[in-house]
Amino acid sequence: MGIQPQPWEIDAVIFDLDGTLADTLPIVVRAFQATFDEVGLPTRSQHEILAHFGPTEDGIIRAMFGSVADAAMPVFYEIYKEMLSGPIEPFRGIRGLIEKLAANAYRLAVVTGKSDRGAAITLEALGFEGMFGTVRGGSDLGIVKAAVISDLVDEWGISPERAVYIGDDPLDVAEARKAGVGALAAGWASTVDLPAIRAADPDELFLSVDELAIWLRIDEIKEKRI
């Protein structure tokens, strides 16, 4: 039957970052691996590194680098920033979608498990500086997206049902559910595990940015929506 437009009205769209705005997750993994080499530790596989995801990059480094964590932290960010200086683009259609939502007075935010520093580096590399009203990073101790989303909705003074969160991981679906906002799944990244994210039972699963735009009725909303 295809994607149908959203069945309820929303005022806010909150985005995850890696794997949702751009295919940056493989770059993060490579930056960790290069950091292991740089500080003289045996490198780790992608599987081992991803198994530690949840905390921010700082939290991952403290968990994986042991006694050299403090020395490894600036090395990681330097390597990561350099890797992002290559040809890296947002997913096709994402920039136009965000611009259209912003022009129509939707509240826009990024809520990510990345550190504030990691998020800032990534958004700058993608040319997204200033495009989101709010950018919130994660915690060194673990996953806090639900709490961050809830706080954000409270700050905006809107009901959770009027907001949606879109991410590429089953945990993103779970965190959106905890926060009481619409749980949307981004299935367009090279790294997404589609069976797992389907099993998380999101409100909607989109295989392309175009499908998300259809659901958001992006071609129907008028300029300067009140």
Buried (B, 14 or more C-beta within 10 A) or exposed (E): EEBEEBEEEBBBBBBBBBBBBBBBBBBBBBBBBBBBEBBEBEEBEBEEBBEBBBBBBBBBBBEBBEEBBEEBBEBBBBBBBEBBEEEBEBBEBBBEBBEBBBEBEBBBBBBBBBBBBBBBBBBEBBEBEEBBBBBBBBBBEEBBBBBBBBBBBEEBEBEBBBBBBBBBBBBBBBBBBBBBBBBBBBBBBEBBBEEEBBEBEBBBBBBBBBBBBBBBEBEEBEEEEE
